[in-house]
Amino acid sequence: MKFFMIAGEPSGDRLGAALIKGFDKLLASPQNFIGIGGAHMIGLGFESQFPMEDISIMGVGEILSRYFFLKKRIAQTAKAVLEAKPDALITIDLPEFNLRVAEIVSKNSAIPIIHYVAPTVWAWRPKRAEKMARFVDHVLALLPFEPPYMTSVGMSCDFVGHPVVEEPVASLSAAKAFRESYSLGDVPVILCLPGSRSSEIARLTPIFKKTLQKIKEQKPEVRVVLPAAAEVVSQQRALTYDWDEDIIFLDPRDQSPEQALALKRAAFRAADGALAASGTVSLELAANQTPMVIGYDMGWFSRQIIGRLVTTNTVTLVNLVSETLDVPEFIGSQCKSVNLEKALLEILAVPDRQLKAMNETMNRLGKGATRPGERAASSILNFIDQGN
């Protein structure tokens, strides 16, 4: 079978890689995987049409600033799908790009279209599901409460579990070794996680930097660890070159991908708290039982539009899945160092407050069940076998 897959950011690349492994386990003969993907997918033999980073953009203002370039990539990708005539087009998250490709493909072919990661219609713009149903046939949901939003407008949808539940967590001995290698002893360690997209890193790093410098003024013993994403490490390094010497910058270019990932996992397990961008990273922190504060901001134009459309009282995944508000979050105009500083000091003082919510989140996302990548592959194959 031939599958055309499109991933445009690191989290989507990991989903795509897990899905490829799921197909390989369920199907006897080798499959053909082509499209757009990152290092994880390429490492499994995937053929990427162009660098994944070309389409890793978020926010209304950021998209508009690169409108003509993205429009060209959308047309190029849709043409490649139509020429390849795959058994299915699998778009992974990144709706700003992927759903435009899906619409073109749907209008010009009968290729089944599966979208992996349901759009957040439960949070904002609920009408997106209706529009999406015109050109998407089947949806793979990461969150257990999402399928009804999709099926109510005519798409089939399966909850397949979230990949975070199968990702390895560093052992206590690995966490101890991490602390020893950086001479951390028993001092408080805070992770700085300003995101994996270029636009969010540029916006959040200065805010997070100011916050953590204020924390250190009150608690000089605190150490900061910043595990940089490989795709944006040069930009992240440039934004932190003048940071206080106490920051520990984990540069993935200094080691193999496997070593870099192991070091990042050890840092997550060793940390006492985290200041993180909104997104999947909150689930990684929950898997490690690392207390967190979430901050997120966007361009003025994006803030004005999205702020008026959000329909939930939280956008943090741990809060949404656990149905609590235990993880502090500061979004948009609230994403200020004074707010983040206060919340971080509180979680350092009372770290167990989030523990129940984090454990409940992992259980609801499928911890201990069949691997999400395999469940996703099975869902796709069942959909195709049923004749769409």
C-alpha positions in Angstrom: 0.0 0.0 0.0 1.1 3.6 -0.6 0.4 6.3 1.9 1.0 10.0 1.4 1.6 11.6 4.8 2.1 15.3 5.7 3.6 16.4 9.0 4.8 20.0 9.5 6.1 20.2 13.0 8.1 18.0 15.5 5.0 16.6 17.3 3.5 15.7 14.0 6.7 14.1 12.9 6.7 11.9 16.0 3.0 10.9 15.4 3.9 10.1 11.8 6.8 7.9 12.9 4.7 6.0 15.4 2.0 5.5 12.7 4.6 4.1 10.2 5.7 1.6 12.9 2.0 0.7 13.5 1.5 0.0 9.8 4.7 -2.1 9.7 3.4 -4.2 12.6 0.0 -4.8 11.2 0.8 -5.3 7.5 3.0 -8.2 6.3 4.6 -6.6 3.3 6.6 -3.4 3.2 4.6 -0.2 2.6 5.5 2.9 0.6 5.4 6.1 2.7 5.9 9.5 0.9 5.0 13.1 1.6 6.4 15.6 4.0 8.0 14.8 7.3 10.9 15.3 9.7 13.8 13.4 11.1 11.8 10.7 12.9 9.8 9.8 9.8 12.8 10.0 7.5 14.7 7.7 9.8 12.1 5.0 9.1 12.6 5.3 5.3 10.1 8.0 4.7 10.7 10.2 1.5 10.1 13.9 2.3 9.3 16.2 -0.7 10.9 19.2 1.0 12.0 20.2 4.5 9.2 20.0 7.1 10.3 23.3 8.6 9.1 25.1 5.5 5.5 24.8 6.7 6.0 24.9 10.5 4.2 28.2 11.0 1.5 29.2 13.6 -0.5 32.3 14.2 -2.6 34.4 11.9 -0.1 37.2 11.6 2.8 34.7 10.9 0.8 32.9 8.2 -0.1 36.1 6.5 3.5 37.3 6.4 4.4 34.1 4.4 1.2 33.8 2.5 2.5 33.5 -1.0 5.3 31.0 0.0 2.8 28.8 1.8 0.3 29.0 -1.0 3.0 27.7 -3.4 3.9 24.9 -1.0 0.2 23.9 -0.7 -0.3 23.8 -4.4 3.0 21.8 -4.8 2.0 19.3 -2.1 -1.6 18.8 -3.5 -0.1 18.2 -7.0 2.3 15.6 -5.6 -0.6 13.8 -3.8 -2.7 13.7 -7.0 0.2 12.4 -9.1 1.2 9.8 -6.5 -2.4 8.4 -6.3 -1.9 6.9 -2.8 -4.3 4.5 -1.1 -4.9 7.3 1.4 -3.8 10.8 2.2 -3.0 11.2 5.9 -2.6 14.7 7.1 -1.1 15.1 10.6 -2.2 18.1 12.6 -1.1 21.6 11.2 -4.6 22.4 10.0 -3.6 25.8 8.5 -1.6 23.9 5.9 -3.0 20.4 5.8 -6.7 21.1 5.4 -6.0 23.4 2.5 -4.1 20.5 0.8 -6.9 18.1 1.7 -9.5 20.4 0.1 -7.7 20.5 -3.2 -7.2 16.8 -3.3 -10.8 16.1 -2.4 -12.0 18.3 -5.3 -9.8 16.5 -7.8 -9.8 12.9 -6.8 -11.5 10.1 -4.8 -8.4 9.5 -2.6 -9.5 8.8 1.0 -8.5 11.6 3.3 -7.7 10.9 7.0 -6.7 13.7 9.3 -4.7 12.7 12.4 -5.3 15.0 15.4 -8.8 16.4 15.6 -9.0 20.2 15.4 -9.7 21.9 18.6 -13.3 22.7 17.8 -14.2 22.2 21.5 -12.0 25.2 22.3 -12.7 27.7 19.5 -14.3 28.0 16.0 -16.7 25.0 16.3 -17.9 25.5 12.7 -14.5 24.2 11.5 -15.7 20.7 11.9 -18.6 21.3 9.5 -16.3 22.8 6.9 -13.7 20.1 7.4 -16.3 17.4 6.9 -16.7 18.5 3.2 -13.2 17.1 2.3 -12.0 14.9 5.2 -13.4 11.4 5.5 -12.0 10.0 8.7 -10.4 11.6 11.8 -8.0 10.1 14.4 -8.5 11.8 17.8 -5.8 12.0 20.5 -8.2 13.1 23.2 -11.0 10.9 24.5 -13.7 13.6 24.4 -13.2 14.5 20.8 -15.0 11.9 18.6 -18.6 13.2 19.1 -17.5 16.6 17.8 -16.4 14.9 14.5 -19.2 12.3 14.1 -21.9 14.9 14.7 -21.0 16.6 11.4 -20.7 13.4 9.3 -17.0 12.3 9.6 -16.1 9.0 11.1 -13.7 9.3 14.1 -11.8 7.0 16.4 -10.0 7.9 19.7 -6.6 6.2 19.2 -4.8 7.4 22.3 -2.1 9.9 22.8 1.5 9.0 21.9 2.8 10.5 25.1 1.6 7.5 27.0 4.1 5.2 25.2 7.1 7.5 25.2 9.8 6.3 27.7 10.3 8.2 30.9 13.8 8.5 32.3 14.5 6.4 35.4 15.3 7.9 38.8 18.9 6.8 38.3 19.1 8.7 35.0 17.6 11.8 36.6 20.2 11.5 39.4 23.0 11.1 36.9 21.8 14.2 35.0 22.0 16.2 38.2 25.4 14.9 39.0 26.8 15.6 35.5 25.8 19.3 35.9 26.7 19.5 39.6 23.2 20.4 40.5 23.0 18.5 43.8 19.7 19.1 45.5 19.0 22.7 44.2 15.7 23.5 42.5 15.8 22.9 38.8 13.3 24.6 36.4 12.8 23.7 32.8 12.5 26.5 30.3 10.3 25.3 27.3 9.4 28.2 25.0 8.1 25.9 22.2 9.3 24.2 19.1 8.0 26.7 16.4 10.2 29.6 15.3 7.4 32.1 15.8 6.5 31.1 19.4 10.2 30.8 20.4 10.8 34.4 19.2 7.8 35.6 21.2 8.1 33.6 24.4 11.8 33.3 25.0 12.2 37.0 26.2 9.2 36.6 28.5 10.4 33.4 30.0 13.9 34.7 30.3 12.7 37.7 32.3 10.5 35.5 34.5 13.3 33.1 35.4 15.7 35.9 36.1 13.2 37.3 38.6 12.9 33.9 40.2 16.7 33.7 40.6 16.7 37.1 42.3 14.5 35.6 45.0 16.0 32.1 44.9 19.6 32.4 43.7 20.2 28.6 44.0 17.7 27.9 41.3 19.2 26.4 38.0 17.5 26.7 34.6 17.7 24.0 32.0 16.6 24.7 28.4 16.4 21.6 26.1 16.4 23.1 22.6 14.4 21.5 19.8 16.7 20.4 16.9 14.7 22.1 14.3 15.1 25.6 15.9 18.3 25.2 18.0 20.2 27.9 16.2 17.4 30.4 16.7 17.1 29.4 20.4 20.8 29.7 21.0 20.8 33.2 19.4 18.0 34.3 21.7 19.7 33.0 24.9 23.4 33.8 24.2 23.5 36.6 26.8 21.5 34.7 29.4 22.9 34.3 32.9 25.7 31.8 33.0 23.7 29.5 35.3 21.5 28.4 32.4 22.1 24.9 31.1 21.5 24.9 27.4 21.0 21.3 26.0 22.1 21.6 22.5 21.1 18.5 20.4 23.8 19.2 17.9 26.4 18.1 20.4 25.4 14.5 20.3 23.4 11.8 18.4 19.6 12.1 18.2 19.3 9.2 20.6 21.7 10.8 23.1 20.0 14.1 22.9 16.6 12.6 23.5 17.8 10.6 26.4 19.4 13.8 27.9 16.1 15.7 27.4 14.1 12.9 29.2 16.6 12.9 32.1 16.2 16.6 32.4 12.4 16.3 32.5 12.6 13.7 35.2 15.2 15.6 37.2 13.3 19.0 37.2 11.3 20.4 40.0 9.1 22.5 37.8 8.7 23.9 34.3 7.8 27.0 32.5 6.3 25.9 29.3 4.5 27.0 26.1 1.0 25.7 25.7 0.9 22.5 23.7 1.8 18.8 23.8 4.8 19.5 26.1 2.4 19.8 29.0 1.5 16.1 28.5 5.2 15.2 28.4 5.6 17.0 31.7 2.6 15.2 33.2 4.1 11.8 32.2 7.2 12.8 34.2 5.1 14.2 37.0 6.9 17.5 36.7 4.8 20.4 37.9 4.3 23.2 35.4 3.2 26.7 34.6 1.9 27.4 31.1 2.4 30.6 29.3 1.6 31.5 25.7 1.3 34.6 23.6 1.0 35.5 19.9 1.0 38.4 17.6 -1.4 41.3 18.3 -3.5 40.4 15.3 -3.7 36.7 16.2 -4.5 37.6 19.8 -7.4 39.9 18.8 -9.0 37.2 16.6 -8.4 34.1 18.7 -9.2 35.8 21.9 -12.7 36.4 20.7 -13.3 32.9 19.5 -12.0 30.7 22.4 -14.9 28.9 24.1 -13.2 27.1 26.9 -11.9 28.3 30.3 -8.5 26.6 29.7 -6.3 25.6 26.8 -3.9 23.5 28.7 -4.2 19.8 27.8 -3.7 18.5 31.3 -6.5 20.6 32.5 -8.8 19.6 29.6 -8.2 15.9 29.9 -8.3 15.7 33.7 -11.3 18.2 33.8 -9.5 20.4 36.3 -7.8 23.8 36.5 -4.9 22.5 38.5 -2.2 23.7 36.0 -1.8 27.5 36.0 -1.9 29.1 32.6 -1.4 32.6 31.4 -2.5 33.2 27.8 -2.3 36.3 25.6 -2.3 39.5 27.6 -2.0 37.5 30.8 1.4 36.0 29.7 3.5 38.4 31.7 6.5 37.7 33.8 4.8 39.0 37.0 2.1 36.4 36.6 4.4 33.6 35.6 6.9 34.3 38.4 4.2 34.1 41.1 2.8 30.9 39.8 6.2 29.3 39.5 7.2 30.2 43.0 3.9 28.6 44.2 4.5 25.3 42.5 8.0 25.1 43.8 6.6 25.6 47.3 3.7 23.1 46.8 4.8 20.7 44.0 2.2 17.9 44.7 -0.8 20.1 43.9 -0.9 18.9 40.3 0.0 15.3 40.9 -3.6 13.9 40.8 -4.5 15.7 37.6 -1.3 14.5 35.9 -2.0 10.9 36.8 -5.6 11.1 35.7 -4.5 12.6 32.4 -2.2 9.8 31.6 -4.9 7.2 32.4 -7.5 8.8 30.2 -5.0 9.1 27.3 -4.6 5.4 27.2 -1.7 4.5 29.4 -1.2 0.8 29.5 -3.4 0.1 26.4 -2.4 -0.8 22.9 0.1 1.7 21.5 -1.5 4.8 19.9 0.5 4.4 16.6 -0.8 0.9 16.2 -4.3 1.9 17.1 -4.1 4.7 14.6 -2.9 2.4 11.8 -5.6 -0.1 12.7 -8.3 2.6 12.5 -7.1 3.7 9.1 -6.9 0.2 7.7 -10.5 -0.6 9.0 -11.7 2.6 7.4 -10.2 1.7 4.0 -11.4 -1.9 4.2 -14.9 -0.7 4.8 -14.8 1.2 1.5 -14.7 4.6 3.2 
